[in-house]
Every structure is written in C-alpha cells, then in structure tokens.
Amino acid sequence: MSDTWTPLKLLAWSQEWFAKKGVDAPRLTGELLLAHALRCDRVRLYLDFDKPLGDVELGAFRELVKRRADGEPTAWLVGKREFWGRPFRVTPDVLVPRPETELLVEAALATLPDGGSALDLCTGSGAIGISLALERPGARVAATDLSSAALAVARENATALGATIELLEGNLFAALPAARRFDLIVSNPPYVPEAEYRALEANVRDYEPRLALHGGDDGLEAYVRLVPAAATHLRPGGVLAVEVGAGQAAEVRALFAAAGAFDPARERADLAGIARVVFARLSTRDRGE
C-alpha cells in the first residue's frame, strides 16, 4: 500500500483483490467492510472519498479484507445483514438471510390478515417471523427453533427492531400445544442435499451452521415431517408456505398432495424463473366451511 490511502483508493484496491480471490460482489463487499471499519454508512465513503485515513483505520480494514478473502462471510464481519429493508444481527449460530427468502415473506404477507396468527418454523435469526410481525402489527406471531443460541439472536433482533413475537425452543412443532392452530405457517427449513452440501462454497459450508443448511440425503428430510404436521396446526383455509431449494418444488408439491389435507399447491419463482416458494391452503372440503 502507498503512504496515503483514501476511501476511493481503498475501494479500488479491495475490489481488484476480491475479484482475484473469487469473492462475490467485490465492490459492494469492499464498501460494506470499509464502512464498518470507519463506523459510517456507505454514502459517507463517497462524500469523504479523498480523505486520508490513519494507520488504525487502515489496519482495521486490512484485517477485514483478509478475513473475507479467507472465506468468512461478510455478514459476520459486519455483524448484520439487511432483510426486508431492515438490519438483522447475524452470528455463527444462525443462517445469513438470503434475498430469495424475501419471496417467502412476500407470499406470506399476501395471505396473513392483520388480526391473524402466524408461526415461523426454523426461525434462526428471526428474519421471517419478525418481518411478518412488523408488517402486520395486529397479527399474533410465534416462532420456533431447535437451537437456543439461534433463538437468542432472534430475541435480540426482535428487541432491536421493536417486534412483538413469541419465541419458543423446540424442533418444528414440539414446543406447541397439540391443539394450537394458526392462519399461516411459514418455514425456511434446512434443504441442502448431502451431495450439494459437500460441494458448497467454503464461505457457506465451513462457516454457517450445518443444522440450518443440511436437509439429509435428498434435502427433503424436514419437509417430510413438516408438511403433514402443519395440517394439524392450521385452521381450515389456513396457509402453509415453505422455501425450497432449486429443483425441489415438484417433490415438495408432491408431499403436500400426499398429506391429503391441502388444496393443490402453488409456486412462486424468483427473477431467474426458479421456484423458491411452495404454498397451499388447508382444504375446507367436507368440513362445512
């Protein structure tokens, strides 16, 4: 590095370095890390683009760049990830929220009335359940997770964002009374098949929790248990909506059909045309509804 470094020079240098290392979104990554090192927002980087930086600031940024190039996720380095327009704290105990999961929130909000009730299974950081609670402040939202450490992160996020949400520890529905019913159940369960898990990029496989990613040999392990159980925790006409991996939609739709309790399942695709959400209503046929 030269004697005088400014934000603009550092961004150009880090962008080139990250590109060589195969880091996704090298420019954005540099901006996020530099803003974190300087304790400012990304806009300030360009307002002060020619401001010389001191040794302490340079050292902090250099360490973040090294850790990211070694594979550590950007969200961990800065301690947060934006989801549905809000900052969520993330740690090694939770999955980093992905943009495609916003499709699940979008589908869920389309079916959840303001005074309704919703359940978020495998909540992790709480990104889905908290987003629902904040967008539908009159709704009653609960969330479960098998990991107490993940629930601690979700609790911090709920407090920081001012969301009212009931957080329960247990595997899927285990923490709930058998008779409890919801208008909406949502879940982003672990769905990565074993072969794909082994081939994941190191910054995902070696850092993010296996519990939140690995879905068994075929990736469908969680859905096999979740879908039929959800039918017993939905009100008639209630909706189950789940995120699925690329290429899994047809198999998950078949699980909905096999449960024998749902109307035909539908899909919601991302901008690339890949089905990311499968959802269906609990049938009201033969119920006099």
Buried (B, 14 or more C-beta within 10 A) or exposed (E): EEEEBBBBBBBEBBBEBBEEEEBEEBBBBBBBBBBBBBEBEEEBBEEBEEBEBEEEBBEBBBEBBEBBBEBBBBBBBBEBBEBBEBBBBBBEBBBBBBEBBBBBBBBBBEBBEEEBBBBBBBBBBBBBBBBBBBBBEEBBBBBBBBBEBBBBBBBBBBEBBEBEBBBBBEBBBEBBEEEEBBBBBBBBBBBBBBEBBEEBEEBBBEBBBEBBBBBBEBBBBBBBBBBBBBBBBBBBBBBBBBBBBEEBBEBBBBBBBEBEBBBEBBBBEBEEEBBBBBBBBBBEEEEEE
